[in-house]
Amino acid sequence: MSSNDERKMRELAERLAAMSPDAPPFPEETTVTSPSKQTSTLRPLTVFAGAALIVLLGLGIPLIIMNSGEAPVGTDTTTTTIAGTSTTAPETTTTSETPDTTVTTTPTTSYGSVLYLTQDPENSFLGNPAIIALETVVALEDGADDLDVLRATINMLGDPDLVVPEAFSNSVPEGVEALVIRRADGTDNALIIEMNEAFLDGAGGLLADFTMLNQLIYTATQLPDIEEVQFIVNNEQVTQFGSEGLDLSASVNRETFQNELNIIYLTSPILPNADGNIVVEGNSNTYEATMHARVLDPEGNIVHEELGTATSGSGEWGEYLFVLDPDHFEDGSSVQLLWYSPEDGSASNVITIPYNGGQPWDFLSGS
Amino acid sequence: MQPRRFPRICVTQDRPWLRYRGMLSVMSTRDEEIYRSCAGELTRYATGLVGPFDAPDVVTDAFLKASGSSRWDQVDNHRAYLYRTVLTVAMDHHRSSRARRAREQRAAVPAVAHQPEIDYEILDVVERLSVKQRAAVMLTYWSDLPADEVGRLMGVSEGTVKRHLDRARKRLKEWLS
């Protein structure tokens, strides 16, 4: 390489570096939190534009994306959750085949995990369901790894014994099962999930198929380092899925079918953080990125309401985060997420998530 | 057959996934120190990879992704880990058509608080390179690192770094002359 080339390459790098803006602040400083005690005023001049944007948001963008066949890709959302070891619960089985009673102890461990169910929002123009993250636990033998926990969690969705609480829905049909989960070769952020053949039938209808896939994708990508998954059946890529024969031969991620979801949904379980505040976190795509969180008492009365701003909105998906005072909560409280229509001021795309007191849900025993 | 029992977890502090929840109060002081010590150089590096408009987003996303990884606590060299993550995020970012549209919109009306003058000629030039080639160029010619160190920060071999540089020069042949 000539010295001129060397000099020019150095010049290229220096001119690029010279354009560098200031380093962004520490992420914690930019985390969007909800400014408390603000009212839901909207500037009158923005109302008409807002209505137009709703139409664009509701119809235009999903259609464009669907027609182009291109998966919507957004910024990485690392609001994922992971399965982790929690408490150990030895289970004892007593066998009394003979007068000499044999006691066999099978140690099992309960592993924390997150199941993604759905909810049909109130007052929604499109009627797309919201994904709802709910903490649960799975009991596996000691020594289970993350992928074992993940498989058990995914298989809860198709478990005939799954008891779905009244507030939620499940689009994964009974019998759908993940047979094997492994990390994809050559990558550190992708999983390959071998599903059984029941998976191929989908959930009966295009929207239900999308919802089923979103549930599986969100559940499968809860490990913090996993961003995408590829579904296979009988060791082959899935090229015909569900009622419309969706091609799933490529990897999918949380953004792939995001536009088939309600414009407000919950990506992490509602739980207290280390300070005891109740954290509500998810994705939204509302007008001007504004949305509201309410705390409802057991009778459904609003005891608290906060305005929050997501990282993006008005056609772009963003992340929202509410940190709510635990004093607003009591047994039987719910969190309601919504935005106010600039057109008529009505609460729109409303989802209501019962707060389980910071405890995991027990879907298989129904409690 | 054993009966199903799912004991409830009652220990909030023992929920590792809280770490990934929007970088809340679980973000440690150590993480903040790591970030502050290398945010400037990472931003310059990201500027070489994705341009000045998207560099801050890439750096922020990369830090959130890296510090949210289950490996973060076991990493010996956080700076090197962040460099690799910036490259990964930049590649994803580059592939995103939506991000490209956003870039174009932001280029029309720069919205960065402090934005040095934009060198459009050099942005046009660097468009000819892949993100990995840009990474090799920035680390070699801006950071003045030897090929083995560049490879370590990119997560590739020394030979691959040299190939990236060679291909970069070929793609820039016209400009270099």
Interface residues (C-beta under 8 A of the other chain):
Chain A: M1 N4 D5 K8 M9 R10 L12 A13 E14 R15 L16 A17 A18 M19 S20 P21 D22 A23 P24 F26 P27 E28 T30 T31 E70 P72 V73 G74 T75 D76 T78 T79 T80 T81 I82 A83 G84 S86 T87 A89 E91 T93 T106 S110 G112 V114 T136 V137 V138 A139 D161 Q222 L223 P224 D225 S268 L271 P272 N273 A274 D275 V279 E281 E316 E319 L321 V323 G358 Q359 P360 D362 L364 S365
Chain B: Q2 P3 R4 R5 F6 P7 R8 I9 C10 V11 T12 Q13 D14 R15 P16 W17 L18 R19 Y20 R21 G22 M23 L24 S25 V26 M27 E32 Y35 R36 A39 G40 L42 T43 R44 T47 G48 G51 P52 A55 P56 D57 V59 T60 D61 F63 L64 K65 G68 S69 S70 R71 V89 D92 H93 R95 S96 S97 R98 A99 A102 V112 A113 H114 Q115 P116 E117 I118 D119 I122 L123 V125 V126 R134 V137 M138 T140 Y141 W142 A168 R169 L172 W175 L176
